[in-house]
Amino acid sequence: MKTETYSLPAYWASYLINGDSSGLEQYEEDTGEELELDVIALCCDFAEATDKELLEYYNIDVSDCDGDDGTADTIQEFLEDKGAYVSRVNGKFVYRQF
């Protein structure tokens, strides 16, 4: 499996995670470039899944984990190792699909 790491500029990350578009607006003003949010591309590149779904999708070994917190930490570490972890929102992981 080939793993690629993407760096998301801070102004995009802030908008996607927090809904704060001020960084995007400032970028447009500074560069004179109008940005367009491609929702379809985001839906194809990123996903949201529960612990149980990720364990099933990626066959993550959690046999040494201690409870739900240990399982969540192991899943987060797995996604971080793949360069795919974005955030946890409402008990689900947001990640770049790979």
N, C-alpha and C positions, 0 to 999 in steps of 0.2 A: 504494500500500500504506500503510495506517495503522499507525503504530508507537506502542505505549503502553509506558511505563516503569513498572514496579512496584517498590516498595521493600519488601523483606521484612524484618520486624523481626528484630533480631539474635538473639533467642532462637529463632526458627524457623530462621534460616539456620544457626546453630550445630548445631541438631539434625539438619537435613537433610544437611549436608555432613560433620559430624564425629560424628554420633550422640550428641551431648552433650545430654541432656534436662534438665539442672539449671536452665537458663534458663526452660524451659517450666514446670517445677514451681514455680520462684520466682514466675513471672508468675501462676500459678493461686493461690498463697498470697496474693500482694499484692492481687489483684483479687477473689478469691472466685469467679472465673469458671472453670469446668471447660472445658478445651480438648479438642477431638476432632480427631484427625488423619484427614482425608478422603483416603485413599490413591487412590481413583478420580480425584478432582479433580486431585491431583498428577500422576498418570499422564497425564491429558489436557492439563495445562498445561506439563509439562516433558518433555524427551526427552534421550536420550543417543545420540551418533553419532560415528563415526570421521571423521577428516579427509576421507577419500575420499567418504563419504556426504554430508557437509556441502557439499563442493565440487559434488557432483551436484545436491543438493536446491536450493541457492541460487545456482548458477552464479557462484561467487566467482572473480574474476580473480586468479590467482596467477602470471601469466606473468613478473612482475618479481621473483619470490621466489627466494631463494638457498637451495636444499635444503629438507629437511623442517622444520627449525626456522623458517625464513622462512615456509613455508606455514602452519605452526601459528600463528605470530604474526599472520599476515594474517587467518586464520579467526577467531582470538580478537578481533582488532580489529573485524572485521565484526560479530561477535555483540555486542560491547560497544557499538558504534555503534547497534545496534538495541535496546539495553537488555535484551538477552536472555542475556548470558553469566553463568553461575553458577560453573563450575569445570571443571577437567580431572581426571578420575579414571581411572586405569588406561589411559591413552592415548586416552581418549574425552572428547569435550566434553559437559558437562551444560549444557543451555540451556533457556530458556523458549521454547516454540514460538510462532511468529508467522506 
